[in-house]
Amino acid sequence: MRNPNKNFYNFLLLWSGEFISAVGSGLTSFGLGVYVFEQTGQASAMALVTLLAFLPGLLLSVPAGVLADRYDRRLLMLLGDGLSAVGLIFILICVLRGGAQVWQICVGVTISSLFSALMDPAYKATVTDLLTPEQYTKASGLIGIAGSAKYLVSPILAGFLLTLSDISLLLVIDICTFFLTVFTTLAVRGMLLAGGAATASSKKNREKAFFRELKTGWRAVSQRSGVLLLVLLSSAITFFLGFLQTLCTPMVLAFSDSATLGTAETICALGMLVSSIIIGMVSLRKGYVKILSLSLAGAGFFMAVFGLKESIPLMCASGFFFFAMLPFANTALDYLLRTNIDNTCQGRAWGLIGVLSQVGYVAAYALAGVLADATARIMGVSVGRGAAQLITASGILLAATAFLLYHIKAIRSLEKITEKEACHAE
């Protein structure tokens, strides 16, 4: 019989490992962005590294979702976390041998992304395994805190460490965090197996054909129009967010240094921490579509302000409120999708949702750097100012998308449905 308190403890242990992993990943992400931009002076080169660190994992998230429903989800998390260190070790070796070239960094982040693809669908489906529906929003708040670690803790720590050493130190620290993450995943897996908590869906789906399971996962996402529309709109949202994520570094480094950049990013991310703590303490119970729309509209407004002027205080203030909006949007989105998809195919569904909703990031990473460099050349300004103008435009479009989302009836109807079959075994 399910023990909510014990399972929530298991979730907290698993979450602590992901928190540590997020800090390490944030160090590497920040350090590589600064390293590449300082080496090339081009936003497009930095964006290429970001794209290759993201795209392989996204493309493999669908088959990874199928695996999350067929096999032990904790084991997949263990393999994904452990083997993703291989790419970082390759980059570290290149740096220690005299400096890593852009193509070598691209190879390393691609390898890391390939193995990391096993993580996300398995992790999200495991959360559903462990928790009751009443615990979802509280867990979402805690997951938000772990996700914010790469923005809150990592930048200021990385900026400080770069004044003492170079990118190699950040890579070593990130590689070491994998050992701690693997340990917590093993501990949770052992407790769950000892308690006989292997999911029925894992046993049942072992006998199914791989592509039949993909088809079943697609039905889980597409059979309800509101779910599919929400996922597609999420792709537009991630497109605009991707511009800020990609162009923030060249914008700041154009008139400041890496230590200031790290401090500014940490101050901005405090907004995410504050909101995540609030959500973790007070469960949201209704008005999820309204919360989603208002928080995204606010995020768009503050993103537009972020790019208006080369002023660290203005950027910190607007960035703080921008990040404060995201946990509310993520919690509402997570709840609307999770409660409208059956648990027996959540791994497959989250894999597909990950691909469809994050295609926007791929487009942003592919275009943002090139457009920033082109804008700078055409308008005769620095790459940083070209990046800032694109960030402001993206914020305005994000706010407009939030307004559109709220007025779609199929999406608003999702809130009225909490239990309904979303996929059918064949």
C-alpha positions in Angstrom: 0.0 0.0 0.0 1.3 3.5 -0.9 2.8 5.4 2.0 2.6 9.1 1.1 5.0 10.2 3.9 7.7 7.7 3.1 7.4 8.3 -0.6 7.6 12.0 -0.1 10.8 11.4 1.9 12.1 9.3 -1.1 11.2 12.2 -3.4 13.1 14.6 -1.2 16.2 12.4 -1.3 16.0 12.1 -5.1 15.4 15.9 -5.3 18.5 16.6 -3.3 20.6 14.7 -5.9 19.0 16.7 -8.7 19.7 19.9 -6.8 23.4 19.1 -6.6 23.4 18.1 -10.3 21.8 21.4 -11.3 24.4 23.4 -9.4 27.2 21.5 -11.2 25.6 21.9 -14.6 25.1 25.6 -14.0 28.8 26.0 -13.3 29.7 24.4 -16.6 27.0 26.2 -18.6 28.1 29.6 -17.3 31.8 28.9 -17.7 31.5 27.6 -21.2 29.4 30.6 -22.3 31.9 33.0 -20.9 34.8 31.0 -22.3 33.4 30.8 -25.9 32.4 34.4 -26.1 35.7 35.7 -24.8 37.5 33.4 -27.3 35.4 34.4 -30.3 33.6 37.7 -29.5 30.6 36.3 -31.4 27.1 35.6 -30.0 26.6 33.1 -32.8 29.5 30.9 -31.6 28.1 30.8 -28.0 24.6 30.1 -29.3 26.0 27.2 -31.3 27.4 25.6 -28.2 24.1 26.1 -26.4 22.2 24.5 -29.3 24.4 21.4 -29.4 24.1 21.1 -25.6 20.4 21.0 -26.0 19.3 19.5 -29.3 20.5 15.9 -28.9 18.8 15.5 -25.6 15.6 16.9 -27.0 15.6 14.6 -30.0 16.2 11.6 -27.8 13.6 12.5 -25.2 10.8 10.7 -27.0 12.5 7.3 -27.1 13.8 8.0 -23.6 10.1 8.5 -22.5 9.3 5.1 -23.9 12.2 3.6 -22.0 10.9 5.3 -18.8 7.6 3.3 -19.1 9.3 0.0 -20.0 12.2 -0.1 -17.6 13.2 0.9 -14.1 13.0 4.7 -14.1 15.5 5.1 -11.3 18.0 3.0 -13.3 17.6 5.2 -16.3 18.2 8.2 -14.2 21.4 6.6 -12.8 22.7 5.8 -16.3 21.9 9.2 -17.6 23.5 11.1 -14.8 26.6 8.9 -14.7 27.4 8.7 -18.4 26.8 12.3 -19.2 30.1 13.1 -17.4 31.9 11.5 -20.3 31.4 14.6 -22.5 32.6 16.9 -19.7 35.7 14.8 -19.2 36.5 15.2 -22.9 36.3 19.0 -22.7 38.4 19.0 -19.6 41.1 17.0 -21.3 41.1 19.4 -24.2 41.4 22.4 -21.9 44.2 20.9 -20.0 46.1 20.2 -23.2 46.3 23.9 -24.1 42.8 25.1 -24.6 39.6 23.8 -26.1 38.5 24.9 -29.5 34.8 25.6 -30.3 34.4 22.4 -32.2 35.8 20.3 -29.3 33.4 22.0 -26.9 30.6 21.2 -29.3 31.6 17.6 -29.4 31.8 17.4 -25.6 28.4 19.0 -24.9 26.8 16.9 -27.5 28.0 13.7 -25.8 26.8 14.9 -22.5 23.4 15.9 -23.9 22.9 12.4 -25.4 23.2 10.6 -22.1 21.3 13.3 -20.2 18.3 12.6 -22.4 17.5 9.6 -20.3 17.0 11.8 -17.2 14.0 14.1 -17.8 11.1 11.7 -18.7 12.2 9.2 -16.1 12.5 11.8 -13.4 9.1 13.4 -14.1 7.4 10.0 -14.3 9.1 9.0 -11.1 7.6 12.0 -9.3 4.2 10.8 -10.4 5.1 7.3 -9.1 6.1 8.6 -5.7 3.5 11.3 -4.9 -0.2 11.7 -4.5 -2.1 14.4 -6.6 -2.3 16.5 -3.4 1.5 16.6 -3.3 2.1 17.6 -6.9 2.1 21.3 -6.5 4.3 21.2 -3.4 6.8 18.9 -5.3 6.6 21.3 -8.3 7.7 24.1 -6.1 10.7 22.1 -4.8 11.6 21.0 -8.3 11.5 24.7 -9.2 14.0 25.4 -6.4 16.3 22.7 -7.8 15.9 24.1 -11.3 16.7 27.6 -10.1 20.0 26.4 -8.5 21.8 26.7 -11.9 20.7 30.3 -12.0 20.8 31.2 -8.3 23.9 29.4 -6.9 26.0 28.6 -10.0 26.5 32.0 -11.7 27.9 33.9 -8.6 29.9 30.9 -7.6 31.2 30.4 -11.2 32.0 34.1 -11.5 34.0 34.0 -8.3 35.8 30.8 -9.2 36.8 32.2 -12.6 38.7 35.0 -10.8 40.7 32.4 -9.1 41.2 29.8 -11.8 39.8 29.0 -15.3 37.1 26.8 -16.9 38.9 23.6 -15.9 38.1 24.1 -12.2 34.4 24.4 -13.0 34.4 21.3 -15.1 36.1 19.3 -12.3 33.5 20.4 -9.8 30.7 19.5 -12.2 32.1 16.1 -12.8 32.4 15.5 -9.1 28.8 16.3 -8.5 27.8 13.3 -10.6 29.1 10.9 -7.8 26.7 12.5 -5.3 23.8 12.4 -7.7 24.4 8.8 -8.5 24.5 7.9 -4.8 21.1 9.5 -4.0 19.5 7.9 -7.1 20.8 4.5 -6.0 19.5 5.0 -2.5 16.0 5.9 -3.7 16.0 3.0 -6.1 17.0 0.5 -3.4 14.3 1.7 -1.0 11.6 1.6 -3.7 12.6 -1.9 -4.9 12.7 -3.2 -1.3 9.2 -1.9 -0.8 7.9 -3.5 -4.0 7.3 -0.1 -5.6 8.2 -1.1 -9.2 5.4 0.3 -11.3 2.8 -1.9 -12.9 3.2 0.1 -16.1 6.9 -0.9 -16.2 6.1 -4.6 -16.1 3.2 -4.4 -18.4 4.9 -2.3 -21.1 8.0 -4.5 -21.3 6.1 -6.7 -23.8 5.0 -3.9 -26.0 6.6 -2.9 -29.3 8.7 0.3 -29.1 6.8 2.2 -31.8 3.4 1.1 -30.5 4.3 2.7 -27.3 5.3 5.9 -29.1 1.9 5.9 -30.8 0.2 5.4 -27.4 2.2 8.3 -26.0 1.2 10.5 -28.9 -2.5 9.6 -28.3 -2.1 10.7 -24.7 -1.0 14.1 -25.8 -3.1 14.6 -28.9 -6.5 13.1 -28.0 -7.5 16.1 -25.9 -7.2 19.3 -28.0 -6.5 21.5 -25.0 -3.5 19.5 -24.0 -2.1 19.6 -27.5 -2.7 23.3 -27.9 -1.1 24.0 -24.6 2.0 22.1 -25.6 2.2 23.8 -28.9 1.8 27.3 -27.3 4.5 26.2 -24.9 6.8 25.9 -27.9 6.2 29.6 -28.8 6.9 30.5 -25.1 10.2 28.7 -25.0 11.2 30.4 -28.3 11.0 33.8 -26.6 12.6 32.6 -23.4 15.4 31.1 -25.5 16.4 34.5 -26.7 16.9 35.8 -23.2 18.8 32.7 -22.2 21.1 32.9 -25.2 21.7 36.6 -25.4 22.0 37.6 -21.8 25.7 36.7 -21.6 26.9 38.7 -24.7 24.7 41.6 -23.6 26.4 41.9 -20.2 29.9 40.9 -21.2 29.9 43.7 -23.9 30.2 46.3 -21.2 31.2 44.3 -18.0 33.0 41.2 -16.9 32.2 37.6 -15.9 32.2 38.3 -12.1 29.5 41.1 -12.6 27.6 38.8 -15.0 27.6 36.0 -12.4 26.4 38.3 -9.6 23.7 39.8 -11.8 22.4 36.4 -12.8 22.3 35.3 -9.2 20.3 38.4 -8.1 17.9 37.9 -10.9 17.4 34.2 -10.0 16.5 35.1 -6.4 13.1 35.9 -7.9 12.7 32.2 -8.9 13.8 31.1 -5.4 11.3 33.3 -3.6 8.4 32.2 -5.8 9.4 28.5 -5.6 9.5 28.7 -1.8 6.1 30.3 -1.7 4.6 27.6 -4.0 6.3 24.9 -2.0 4.7 26.1 1.2 1.3 27.0 -0.1 -0.4 24.7 -2.6 -2.2 26.2 -5.5 -5.7 24.8 -5.8 -7.5 26.6 -8.6 -7.2 29.2 -11.3 -4.3 27.4 -13.0 -5.0 28.8 -16.5 -5.3 32.4 -15.2 -2.1 31.9 -13.1 -0.3 30.6 -16.2 -1.4 33.5 -18.4 -0.8 36.3 -15.9 2.6 35.0 -14.9 3.7 34.7 -18.6 2.4 38.2 -19.3 4.4 39.5 -16.4 7.5 37.6 -17.5 7.2 39.1 -21.0 6.9 42.7 -19.6 10.0 42.4 -17.4 11.9 40.7 -20.2 11.2 43.7 -22.4 12.5 46.1 -19.6 15.6 43.9 -19.2 16.9 44.8 -22.6 16.1 48.5 -22.6 19.4 49.9 -21.1 22.9 48.9 -20.3 22.4 49.3 -16.6 23.2 46.5 -14.1 20.7 47.8 -11.4 17.8 47.9 -14.0 18.7 44.5 -15.3 18.9 43.0 -11.9 15.5 44.5 -10.9 13.7 43.5 -14.0 15.4 40.1 -14.1 14.4 39.4 -10.5 10.7 39.9 -11.3 11.1 38.0 -14.6 12.3 34.9 -12.8 9.7 35.4 -10.1 7.0 34.8 -12.7 8.4 31.5 -14.0 7.7 29.1 -11.1 4.0 30.1 -11.1 3.9 29.5 -14.9 5.7 26.1 -14.6 3.6 24.9 -11.7 0.3 25.8 -13.5 1.5 24.2 -16.7 2.8 21.1 -14.9 -0.5 20.6 -13.1 -2.7 21.1 -16.2 -0.7 18.5 -18.1 -0.1 16.0 -15.3 -3.7 15.8 -14.3 -4.9 15.3 -17.9 -2.5 12.4 -18.7 -2.9 8.9 -17.3 0.0 7.6 -15.2 0.5 4.4 -17.2 1.9 6.4 -20.1 3.4 9.5 -18.4 6.9 8.6 -19.4 6.0 8.5 -23.1 3.8 11.5 -22.8 6.4 13.6 -21.1 9.0 12.6 -23.7 6.7 13.9 -26.5 5.8 17.0 -24.5 9.4 17.7 -24.0 10.1 17.6 -27.7 7.0 19.6 -28.8 7.2 22.3 -26.2 11.0 22.8 -26.4 11.3 23.0 -30.2 11.1 26.7 -29.5 14.4 26.6 -27.7 16.0 24.9 -30.7 14.8 27.7 -33.0 15.9 30.4 -30.6 19.4 28.9 -30.1 19.8 28.6 -33.9 18.6 32.1 -34.6 19.4 34.3 -31.6 23.2 34.5 -32.0 23.1 35.0 -35.7 20.4 37.7 -35.5 22.3 39.5 -32.7 25.5 39.6 -34.7 23.6 40.7 -37.8 21.7 43.4 -35.9 24.9 44.7 -34.5 26.5 45.0 -38.0 23.4 46.5 -39.7 22.8 49.1 -36.9 26.4 49.8 -36.3 26.2 48.9 -32.6 28.0 46.4 -30.3 26.9 42.8 -30.2 25.6 43.5 -26.7 23.2 46.2 -27.9 22.1 44.0 -30.8 21.3 41.2 -28.3 19.5 43.7 -26.0 17.1 44.8 -28.7 16.2 41.3 -29.6 15.5 40.5 -25.9 13.1 43.4 -25.7 11.3 42.4 -28.8 11.0 38.8 -27.5 9.5 40.1 -24.2 6.8 42.0 -26.0 5.8 38.9 -28.1 5.8 36.7 -25.0 3.3 38.9 -23.3 1.1 38.8 -26.4 1.3 35.0 -26.5 0.1 34.9 -22.8 -2.9 37.0 -23.7 -3.8 34.6 -26.6 -3.4 31.5 -24.3 -6.0 32.7 -21.8 -8.7 33.2 -24.5 -8.5 29.6 -25.9 -11.5 27.7 -24.6 -9.9 24.2 -25.1 -7.1 25.2 -22.7 -9.4 26.7 -20.1 -11.5 23.5 -20.1 -8.5 21.5 -18.9 -8.8 22.9 -15.5 -12.3 21.4 -15.1 -11.0 17.9 -15.7 -8.8 16.2 -13.0 -9.4 12.5 -13.7 -10.0 11.0 -17.1 -8.4 8.3 -19.2 -5.8 9.8 -21.4 -4.3 6.8 -23.1 -5.5 3.2 -23.7 -3.5 0.1 -23.7 -3.8 -2.0 -26.8 
